[in-house]
Amino acid sequence: MSLARTIGFSAAGIVTVSLVLGIPLVLRPSSDTRLLLDTMPQVLTLAVIVGFPLGAFLSFGGRVVERQSGSVVVALAVGCSAASMAMLNAFVPAANRAARQVLGVTGRPAPNEMTLSELRRHRDDAAGNGNLELGRSLGVYYHSRWAFSCLPLAFIVLALSIVTWREVSRLTLFFVFGLGLASYALLVRISTQAGLSGSLPAIIAAWVPNLAFACFAAGVMTFNRRT
């Protein structure tokens, strides 16, 4: 497998997702230039988180990926996840605060306007003051930010569990990616609600989707070894 091929497809995936998310915002009749600029960090972050694994999935089409090459792709996914985490913590909250100022919205900052340290501090303050519901909510958002940034790694592990054993067509991998993304979104919704209601601890609720993907990938690997 060519590493340059994977990097090229991943870059194309990031650009494609950026355009899909960004063009509708630009074409809105009532779009405000300042507001558009403030939404770009969110668009770019989501493009990296979704576009990188999408491109990697497509680059694996029709090829059997050797374990050594797979290890390099996993390292790239770890780097992508780290970059996503940095963007979610450093740029997105500041952009969301700026967007709120443009819209003239007042009141307490929303969780998506807080850095990780701010989320942790407000969570601990709420719990210390007896506001368990708010503390639980902020705890879920805190851990979810860590978990969501690891989505590229979760998807790459899933892809490698399939293509390290046999050739799979690009169309099939695209279908698997789409199904996986829909399943991930559904799991996030269900587990987040469980965390907010107190049915699950915040950290478990946040990481359920990633753990589910890891278990599924392990199951696929076990099945392939036996066939």
Phi, psi and omega per residue, in radians:
M1 nan 2.330 3.130
S2 -1.457 2.159 3.107
L3 -1.117 -0.662 3.122
A4 -1.062 -0.627 3.110
R5 -1.096 -0.796 3.138
T6 -1.121 -0.762 3.135
I7 -1.106 -0.725 3.141
G8 -1.111 -0.794 3.116
F9 -1.123 -0.698 -3.135
S10 -1.142 -0.723 3.086
A11 -1.092 -0.716 3.100
A12 -1.120 -0.669 3.102
G13 -1.101 -0.728 3.130
I14 -1.114 -0.772 3.131
V15 -1.113 -0.738 -3.117
T16 -1.096 -0.827 3.136
V17 -1.123 -0.654 3.100
S18 -1.051 -0.762 -3.140
L19 -1.184 -0.733 -3.139
V20 -1.064 -0.676 -3.130
L21 -1.450 -0.594 -3.013
G22 -1.498 -0.633 -3.073
I23 -1.053 -0.791 3.105
P24 -1.024 -0.585 3.113
L25 -1.187 -0.709 -3.123
V26 -1.192 -0.616 -3.065
L27 -1.438 -0.118 3.124
R28 -1.084 2.314 -3.109
P29 -1.040 -0.603 -3.057
S30 -1.700 0.318 -3.063
S31 -1.160 2.368 3.099
D32 -1.787 2.278 -3.057
T33 -1.019 -0.761 -3.139
R34 -1.122 -0.713 -3.135
L35 -1.168 -0.665 3.093
L36 -1.080 -0.750 3.123
L37 -1.105 -0.628 -3.123
D38 -1.270 -0.383 3.120
T39 -1.565 -0.193 -3.102
M40 -1.086 -0.710 3.100
P41 -1.022 -0.653 3.086
Q42 -1.143 -0.775 -3.128
V43 -1.072 -0.812 -3.101
L44 -1.165 -0.676 3.131
T45 -1.131 -0.808 3.121
L46 -1.133 -0.607 3.117
A47 -1.126 -0.692 3.104
V48 -1.180 -0.792 -3.080
I49 -1.123 -0.677 -3.109
V50 -1.652 -0.703 -3.036
G51 -1.203 -0.636 -3.141
F52 -1.078 -0.945 3.125
P53 -1.141 -0.559 3.091
L54 -1.050 -0.858 3.134
G55 -1.105 -0.699 3.127
A56 -1.114 -0.752 3.090
F57 -0.954 -0.856 -3.079
L58 -1.185 -0.557 3.141
S59 -1.210 -0.373 -3.140
F60 -1.416 -0.154 -3.032
G61 -1.041 2.267 3.091
G62 1.279 0.309 -3.097
R63 -2.370 2.626 2.963
V64 -1.733 2.127 -3.072
V65 -1.553 2.123 3.093
E66 -1.246 2.715 -3.049
R67 -1.097 -0.633 3.132
Q68 -1.125 -0.771 3.095
S69 -1.134 -0.679 3.105
G70 -1.057 -0.642 3.127
S71 -1.122 -0.640 3.110
V72 -1.161 -0.735 3.127
V73 -1.127 -0.675 3.080
V74 -1.078 -0.710 3.097
A75 -1.086 -0.694 3.076
L76 -1.100 -0.696 3.133
A77 -1.135 -0.673 3.086
V78 -1.092 -0.756 3.097
G79 -1.104 -0.698 3.110
C80 -1.109 -0.725 3.122
S81 -1.142 -0.690 3.116
A82 -1.130 -0.730 3.097
A83 -1.118 -0.684 3.116
S84 -1.098 -0.733 3.132
M85 -1.104 -0.720 3.117
A86 -1.087 -0.734 3.137
M87 -1.179 -0.722 3.131
L88 -1.136 -0.484 -3.091
N89 -1.655 -0.625 -3.016
A90 -1.661 -0.691 -2.986
F91 -1.826 -0.751 -3.046
V92 -1.120 -0.817 3.116
P93 -1.031 -0.746 3.125
A94 -1.104 -0.708 3.121
A95 -1.143 -0.680 3.123
N96 -1.161 -0.660 3.077
R97 -1.130 -0.725 3.121
A98 -1.133 -0.686 3.116
A99 -1.116 -0.649 3.135
R100 -1.155 -0.635 3.109
Q101 -1.154 -0.691 3.116
V102 -1.090 -0.701 -3.116
L103 -1.371 -0.187 3.133
G104 1.276 0.440 -3.133
V105 -1.489 2.299 3.138
T106 -1.956 3.008 3.109
G107 2.043 -3.035 -3.099
R108 -1.188 2.445 3.132
P109 -1.010 2.456 3.085
A110 -1.384 2.804 3.135
P111 -0.983 -0.587 -3.119
N112 -1.326 -0.023 3.073
E113 -1.788 0.053 -3.083
M114 -1.890 2.524 2.984
T115 -1.334 3.030 3.137
L116 -1.072 -0.732 -3.140
S117 -1.145 -0.645 3.106
E118 -1.203 -0.710 3.086
L119 -1.070 -0.776 -3.132
R120 -1.114 -0.734 -3.128
R121 -1.159 -0.797 3.138
H122 -1.155 -0.611 3.090
R123 -1.100 -0.812 -3.118
D124 -1.173 -0.655 3.110
D125 -1.133 -0.745 -3.136
A126 -1.114 -0.763 3.128
A127 -1.140 -0.681 3.130
G128 -1.171 -0.508 3.133
N129 -1.541 0.053 3.109
G130 1.513 0.068 3.110
N131 -1.538 1.368 -3.022
L132 -1.170 -0.600 -3.122
E133 -1.134 -0.799 3.108
L134 -1.148 -0.738 3.121
G135 -1.061 -0.713 3.121
R136 -1.141 -0.736 -3.140
S137 -1.091 -0.813 -3.136
L138 -1.168 -0.575 3.092
G139 -1.134 -0.704 3.110
V140 -1.115 -0.781 3.137
Y141 -1.137 -0.641 3.140
Y142 -1.082 -0.926 -3.111
H143 -1.241 -0.550 3.131
S144 -1.131 -0.559 3.129
R145 -1.147 -0.702 3.060
W146 -1.105 -0.825 -3.064
A147 -1.144 -0.750 -3.089
F148 -1.134 -0.610 3.126
S149 -1.151 -0.345 3.129
C150 -1.569 0.082 3.123
L151 -0.967 -0.751 3.124
P152 -1.002 -0.742 3.139
L153 -1.126 -0.733 -3.139
A154 -1.064 -0.724 -3.113
F155 -1.277 -0.628 3.115
I156 -1.146 -0.722 3.089
V157 -1.072 -0.707 3.097
L158 -1.084 -0.805 -3.125
A159 -1.095 -0.780 -3.105
L160 -1.170 -0.491 3.095
S161 -1.142 -0.346 3.141
I162 -1.665 -0.841 -2.926
V163 -1.589 -0.027 3.064
T164 -1.457 -0.018 -3.082
W165 -2.073 -0.506 -3.089
R166 -2.750 2.812 3.075
E167 -1.303 2.399 3.113
V168 -2.284 2.384 -3.096
S169 -1.170 2.693 3.140
R170 -1.101 -0.646 3.125
L171 -1.116 -0.728 3.118
T172 -1.108 -0.745 3.137
L173 -1.149 -0.635 3.083
F174 -1.110 -0.715 3.091
F175 -1.119 -0.756 3.120
V176 -1.078 -0.717 3.129
F177 -1.109 -0.818 3.136
G178 -1.070 -0.768 3.105
L179 -1.123 -0.702 3.124
G180 -1.132 -0.706 -3.136
L181 -1.144 -0.724 3.100
A182 -1.131 -0.717 3.123
S183 -1.139 -0.702 3.125
Y184 -1.084 -0.790 3.137
A185 -1.077 -0.713 3.126
L186 -1.150 -0.745 3.113
L187 -1.107 -0.692 3.105
V188 -1.058 -0.773 -3.123
R189 -1.107 -0.799 -3.093
I190 -1.176 -0.824 -3.082
S191 -1.216 -0.594 3.094
T192 -1.112 -0.765 3.097
Q193 -1.086 -0.663 3.101
A194 -1.137 -0.659 3.102
G195 -1.211 -0.740 -3.141
L196 -1.153 -0.562 -3.136
S197 -1.443 -0.200 -3.125
G198 1.578 0.070 3.130
S199 -1.211 -0.510 3.092
L200 -2.253 2.563 3.000
P201 -1.036 2.608 -3.049
A202 -0.977 -0.779 -3.067
I203 -1.179 -0.643 3.110
I204 -1.225 -0.761 3.128
A205 -1.024 -0.678 -3.109
A206 -1.218 -0.616 -3.020
W207 -1.694 -0.034 -3.135
V208 -0.944 -0.844 -3.123
P209 -1.031 -0.775 -3.141
N210 -1.134 -0.721 3.122
L211 -1.141 -0.658 3.112
A212 -1.097 -0.724 3.118
F213 -1.160 -0.696 3.126
A214 -1.108 -0.739 3.124
C215 -1.146 -0.708 3.128
F216 -1.134 -0.754 3.128
A217 -1.096 -0.715 3.105
A218 -1.096 -0.674 3.104
G219 -1.132 -0.714 3.115
V220 -1.118 -0.752 3.122
M221 -1.070 -0.771 3.128
T222 -1.079 -0.738 3.129
F223 -1.114 -0.759 -3.120
N224 -1.136 -0.618 3.128
R225 -1.152 -0.520 -3.073
R226 -1.544 -0.201 -3.112
T227 -1.801 nan nan
